[in-house]
């Protein structure tokens, strides 16, 4: 990714971590629009032990919290804004996870769109990407050509009663990931709304274990009690 220029409008990211270990795989937690890093860090105790979990605060202040990009509508990033925040994030990620350290992205809602953007922009950079109750950033300057995510493990979760993300975008995300993206998809669709369920978190944990087991070629991290 392109390094930040000296004229970047963004300050270095605020990051909350659990079990910091630069030798361990890194799972990056990306919060929703108007939220913050401490809220999504609450997922970490329910996910597999072994990785370092890092929750990053989005760089744009909004609604008492923070956002990953400027919107031209719910789930529809402004391309230039998304590009600048992805470059900002990439600079941080390259510092904390140089080549060889596995990185899994887990994004919820607006964070899911941001995680999806990072995956579409540079799919080989990530060991896996979770898109939870969000949309991929379509029509935002990133390729969604067939095979763009070829072989990338992706976990996608959606709720049938989600009235936050436009249904058209949820459907488009589901269809693209399961058909032409080329991703290796694990998915869950439940009758609930725009929130994580116990079942989703359990399946997410199992998926992280499998992804890191494949990357590391070993038994992988153990589930938390």
Secondary structure by P-SEA (a helix, b strand, c coil): ccccccccccccccccccccccccbbbbbbbcccccccccccccccccccbbbbbbbbcccccccccccccccccccaaaaaaaaaaaaaaaaaaaccccbbbbbbbccaaaaaaaaaaaaccccccccccccccccccccccccccccccbbbbbbbbcccccccaaaaaaaaaaaacccccccccccccccccccaaaaaaaaaaaaaaaaaaaccccccccc
